[in-house]
Amino acid sequence: MLTRRLSLFLALAGLFNVVVWPRFAVAIWNDPRAFDGSAPTAFLWLHAVLIVSATVIGLGILAVGARGFLAARSRDPQPLSR
């Protein structure tokens, strides 16, 4: 059972990943090491796998945190500061 505070932390951590990693993808795409002529390099593929997996994990963490926060709110209507 997650507390409201822990659920909020998880939701914020997941949101951070969902916001930051796609922006990093733009930086990798524009990096000169990403393409050799017109062909993608291992540098691009490695970072693509990293970015996709981190974003999917971030979405999962965000979902768990949001569901935990909503569930804790319905069973414990006390404020976050304890």
Disulfide bonds with the S-S distance in Angstrom:
none
